[in-house]
Amino acid sequence: MNGEVRLEELTKSYGGVSAVEGIDLDMPPGEFFTMVGPSGCGKTTTLRMIAGFERPTSGRILLDGVDVAQTPPHRRNVNTVFQSYALFPHLNVADNVAFGLKYRKTTKEERRRQVAEVLELVQLTGFEGRKPGQLSGGQQQRVALARALVLRPQVLLLDEPLGALDARLRKDLQVELKALQSEVGVTFVFVTHDQEEALTMSDRIAVMNDGHIEQAGPPQAVYDEPETLFVADFLGVSNLIAAQARGTEGDCCVLRVAERTLYAEQGATGARGDVKAMIRPERVRIEPPGGDGDNRLPGLIEHAVFLGGFRELRVRILGGSLIKAIVPNDGTPFGYEEGESLMLHFPQEALRVLAPSAVPDEPSPDEPA
């Protein structure tokens, strides 16, 4: 069993409107790969093309090197788990799981053995005789997974399979699903709009926007090193500071914010002119007011919210940007209140320069818009 998926210049249009625009992705065998992005970005359309439910307008879908772009779904060794589960309400758990095996040349005893193995894998041994209506949402999702895995697909496609579950159960199943994928070794291609889900479960992620791939890579690399404003703003929480790039000093980009100087080691350090400086809230450092030095901006606390394990501060800094900072709850007294002044330190190794995306020129009055 391999299960390598490659997408090459994959495009899908509906009535001249592009839903997916020439994307290229490589999903190695045995990897948990996640496509994440806002609603309407093209991730589900891409998944449906891999499954065979949609045919691409152009491009190739390679499964272990074989182009299956025009191959019907039942002739692809892939299976899909949907958010709705799609279980048969009149069949018990065992019969739901065994349903697909009836169309293969297996004996009743072999089917029974395979069903027992996969139910043990998803921790549902003893539930064989129950109907879907007698199960919780999480248990129904496990049945749907078992039904897909019992057919031993090379690739398992998952279209927001945890979307209908409550928040706590979703977190539990995120860990279980990743552990299950590691155990069975099947390539998982997962679609979600939930950023935390993507970061928690994946070996690699692809952030999609408006039909194309903004950035792909390991979750921590994409989180720590976003290449575009969209990725920085969509994946996790980011602070974006309007700045003027004034050239380089050593390996750093020199930034000016309200007559103060910031140095940034990461991102588009060779940029000049208007840029955005990005830093994650957990990397911002809180200091007493009145201090000085590079990479520091004074600010006023507008909100201080206690969230159990940490406090979130929202600080209006010199220059007008609103900055979020995370202060861990480590048991020491918290000495700042709303309305107080403080100094924010932005370590240069944590500050990233994001050059604005190119904006096309506006058409002249004689040109069509």
Residue pairs with C-beta under 8 A, 6 or more apart in sequence:
1 29
1 152
1 154
1 185
1 186
2 29
2 64
2 154
3 29
3 30
3 63
3 64
3 153
3 154
3 155
3 186
3 187
4 26
4 27
4 28
4 29
4 62
4 63
4 64
4 65
4 187
5 25
5 26
5 27
5 33
5 50
5 61
5 62
5 63
5 155
5 187
5 189
6 25
6 26
6 27
6 60
6 61
6 62
6 65
7 23
7 24
7 25
7 26
7 46
7 50
7 59
7 60
7 61
7 62
8 24
8 59
8 60
8 62
9 22
9 23
9 24
9 58
9 59
9 60
10 20
10 22
10 23
10 24
10 46
10 49
10 56
10 58
10 59
10 60
10 61
11 18
11 20
11 21
11 22
11 23
11 56
11 57
11 58
11 59
12 18
12 19
12 20
12 42
12 45
12 46
12 49
12 54
12 56
12 57
13 19
13 57
18 211
19 42
19 45
19 211
20 42
20 45
20 46
20 49
20 56
20 211
20 212
21 42
21 210
21 211
21 212
22 59
22 212
23 42
23 46
23 59
23 208
23 211
23 212
23 213
24 213
25 33
25 206
25 213
25 216
27 33
27 187
27 189
27 204
28 187
29 64
29 154
29 187
30 185
30 186
30 187
31 187
31 188
31 203
31 204
32 178
32 181
32 182
32 188
32 190
32 201
32 202
32 203
33 187
33 188
33 189
33 190
33 202
33 203
33 204
33 205
33 206
34 189
34 190
34 191
34 192
34 197
34 198
34 201
34 202
34 204
34 205
34 206
35 43
35 46
35 47
35 189
35 190
35 191
35 192
35 205
35 206
35 208
36 43
36 191
36 192
36 193
36 194
36 195
36 197
36 198
36 205
36 206
36 207
36 208
36 235
37 43
37 193
37 207
37 208
37 209
37 214
37 234
38 193
38 209
38 234
39 193
41 208
41 209
41 210
41 211
42 208
42 210
42 211
42 212
43 191
43 193
43 208
44 159
44 160
44 191
45 54
46 191
46 208
47 80
47 157
47 159
47 189
47 191
48 54
49 55
49 56
49 61
49 69
50 61
50 78
50 155
50 157
50 189
51 73
51 76
51 78
51 80
51 157
52 68
52 71
52 72
52 73
52 74
52 75
52 76
52 78
53 73
55 69
55 70
56 69
59 69
60 67
60 69
61 67
61 68
61 69
62 68
63 76
63 77
63 78
63 154
63 155
64 154
68 75
68 76
77 153
77 154
77 155
78 153
78 154
78 155
78 156
78 157
79 148
79 149
79 151
79 153
79 155
79 156
79 157
80 148
80 156
80 157
80 158
80 159
81 141
81 144
81 145
81 148
81 156
81 157
81 158
81 159
81 161
82 144
82 159
82 161
83 159
83 160
83 161
83 162
83 163
83 164
84 164
85 132
85 140
85 141
85 143
85 144
85 164
86 144
87 96
87 132
87 140
87 143
87 144
87 147
88 95
88 96
88 99
88 132
89 131
89 132
89 133
90 131
91 99
91 131
91 132
92 128
92 129
92 130
92 131
93 119
93 124
93 127
93 128
93 129
93 130
93 131
93 132
93 135
93 143
94 112
94 115
94 119
94 128
94 129
96 132
96 143
96 147
97 115
97 118
97 119
97 143
97 146
97 147
97 150
98 111
98 112
98 114
98 115
98 150
99 147
100 147
100 150
100 151
101 111
101 114
101 115
101 150
101 151
102 111
104 151
106 114
114 150
115 128
115 146
115 150
116 125
118 146
118 149
118 150
119 125
119 127
119 128
119 146
121 146
121 149
121 180
121 183
121 184
122 142
122 143
122 145
122 146
122 149
122 180
123 142
123 176
124 139
124 142
124 143
124 146
127 135
127 139
132 140
132 143
135 143
137 164
137 165
137 166
137 169
138 165
138 169
138 172
138 173
141 161
141 162
141 165
141 173
144 161
145 161
145 177
145 180
148 156
149 156
149 184
149 186
153 186
154 186
154 187
155 186
155 187
155 188
155 189
156 186
156 187
156 188
156 189
157 189
157 191
158 188
158 189
158 190
158 191
159 191
160 191
160 192
160 193
161 177
161 190
162 170
162 173
162 174
162 177
162 192
162 194
162 197
163 192
163 194
165 173
170 194
170 197
174 197
174 200
174 201
175 200
177 188
177 201
178 200
178 201
181 188
190 198
190 201
190 202
192 198
195 234
195 235
195 236
198 205
198 219
198 235
199 205
199 219
199 223
199 235
199 236
202 219
203 218
204 216
204 217
204 218
204 219
205 216
205 217
205 218
205 219
205 222
206 213
206 215
206 216
207 213
207 214
207 215
207 216
207 222
207 230
207 231
207 234
207 235
208 214
209 230
209 234
214 227
214 228
214 230
214 231
215 222
215 226
215 227
215 228
215 231
216 222
222 231
222 235
223 235
223 236
223 280
224 280
225 266
225 267
225 352
226 232
226 235
226 238
226 278
226 352
226 354
228 354
228 357
229 240
229 276
229 354
229 356
229 357
232 238
232 240
232 276
232 278
232 352
232 354
233 240
236 280
237 280
237 281
237 324
238 278
238 279
238 280
238 281
239 278
239 279
239 280
239 281
239 284
239 321
239 323
239 324
240 276
240 277
240 278
240 321
240 354
241 257
241 262
241 276
241 277
241 278
241 279
241 317
241 319
241 321
241 323
242 257
242 274
242 276
242 319
242 320
242 321
243 255
243 256
243 257
243 262
243 274
243 275
243 276
243 277
244 255
244 256
244 257
244 273
244 274
244 275
245 253
245 254
245 255
245 271
245 272
245 273
245 274
245 275
245 353
246 254
246 255
246 256
246 272
247 253
247 254
247 272
248 254
248 269
248 270
249 263
251 265
251 269
252 263
252 264
252 265
252 269
252 348
253 263
253 264
253 265
253 267
253 268
253 269
253 270
253 271
253 275
253 353
254 261
254 262
254 263
255 261
255 262
255 263
255 264
255 275
255 277
255 351
255 353
256 262
257 277
257 297
257 317
257 318
257 319
258 297
258 318
258 319
258 320
260 296
260 297
260 318
260 319
261 294
261 295
262 277
262 294
262 295
262 297
262 346
262 348
262 351
263 294
263 295
263 348
263 351
264 277
264 348
264 351
264 352
264 353
265 348
265 349
265 351
266 349
266 350
266 351
266 352
266 353
267 278
267 352
267 353
267 354
267 355
268 275
268 353
268 354
268 355
269 353
271 353
271 355
274 356
275 353
275 354
275 355
275 356
276 353
276 354
276 356
277 346
277 351
277 352
277 353
277 354
278 351
278 352
278 353
278 354
279 346
279 350
279 351
279 352
280 350
281 312
281 323
281 324
281 325
281 326
282 326
283 346
283 347
283 350
284 323
284 324
284 325
284 326
284 344
284 345
284 346
285 325
285 344
285 345
285 346
285 347
286 313
286 325
286 327
286 336
286 342
286 343
286 344
286 345
287 296
287 342
287 343
287 344
287 345
288 342
288 343
289 298
289 340
289 341
289 342
289 343
290 343
291 343
293 345
294 348
295 345
295 346
295 347
295 348
295 351
296 343
296 344
296 345
296 346
297 317
297 318
297 319
297 343
297 344
297 346
298 317
298 318
298 341
298 342
298 343
298 344
299 315
299 316
299 317
299 318
299 323
299 341
299 342
299 343
299 344
300 315
300 316
300 339
300 340
300 341
301 313
301 314
301 315
301 336
301 337
301 338
301 339
301 340
301 341
301 342
302 314
302 315
302 316
302 322
302 338
303 312
303 313
303 314
303 338
304 311
304 312
304 313
304 314
304 334
304 336
304 337
304 338
305 311
305 312
305 313
305 314
306 329
308 329
309 328
309 329
310 326
310 327
310 328
310 329
311 326
311 327
311 329
311 334
312 324
312 325
312 326
312 327
313 324
313 325
313 326
313 327
313 336
314 322
314 323
314 324
315 322
315 323
315 324
315 325
315 342
315 344
316 322
316 323
317 323
317 344
323 344
325 344
327 334
336 342
363 369
